[in-house]
């Protein structure tokens, strides 16, 4: 897929880590041959992580994460370091930039990368001016058991070597899998039930619908789309039942009751639960919904950040369904974007959205955090299917 066709959440995320003034931003500029990252002699020019999208031959669309130096100082510096740590959760592959002989901090961050099972490459920058670079090379090699890449961002030395090593170290499971391939084959008729979402600007579809539609076209399916109020008309227009119906989770029950028995059923959110997360874990965790009481505490996590809207699925509909089940006193907290609690132990259940705006690495980090905290975590679509009593009757 090209840069323009691939949503950023599906692109390889390459995090650049190092001390202030080690040349992280300069490295991005040198790799891309563009001045896309702000560079200065003043330490700490990069504050919050900055995301830069580009395409690398042999890899495809990528997102470079330009982070603040992990040696930042002071109260504000500590906040910047915390943001840099958060960037690790989205990193598919890391580049650690070294430019001096004290590697104590680099060792700490490399240990974190190893613990998180994030593949990494070490780079020694400024080899055009660095004295005794061979000595530093041996130190880095002893630290990581791998040969570092020697580069000079200023002189554009070593860029091709770095790109080649990047290509060889792309995680094996990075390549985005088909969203629907396990459920369809070439020539299948697929019916998409797509209510006009109030969160989508007029004239547009929401991202999961767009990505699923594109994926079905790539799988050479025959696609018919309809809003819920025209579901009967759509089914009547077909000479045979659709092989698969994909619906918005909000109308799961309505579509289930009207679907032909020969047609399989799923939702956009359930598809993304499998595509971005751990669908088996989500389905198992959904059983915790049945154990909720008025004294329970639930966390609802949205990927998007937007002003609350009437009948919003995460802020209005799911909470209403939970209150109907467990009582009005149930404690429901809603977070959005990357605002996700570090301590999950007080929650009885987490319900994550479809996460179309997050890359899989970030979603899986959230799942792992929930597992470590022994808190069940499910997904909007899976939760709604359970609440409607049809979780065991849908496909994923």
Secondary structure, 3 states (H helix, E strand, C coil): CCCCCCCHHHCEEEEEEECCCCCHHHHHHHHHCCCCCCCCCCCCCCCCCEEEEEEECCCEEEEEEECCCCCCCHHHHHHHHHHHHHHHCCCCEEEEEECCCCCHHHHHHHHHHHHCCCEEEEEECCCCCCCCHHHHHHHHHHHHCCCCEECECCCCECHHHHHHHHHHCCCCCCCCCCCCCCCCCCCCEEEEECCCCCCCCCCCCCHHHHHHHHHHHHCCCEEEEECHHHHHHHHHCCCCCCCEEEECHHHHHHHHHHCCCCCEEEEHHHHHHHHHCCHHHHHHHHHHHHHCCCCCEEEEEECCCCCCCCCCHHHHHHHHHHHHHHCCCCEEEEEECCCCCCCCCCCCEEEECCCCCCCHHHHHHHHHHHHHCCCCEEEHHHHHHHHCCCHHHCCC
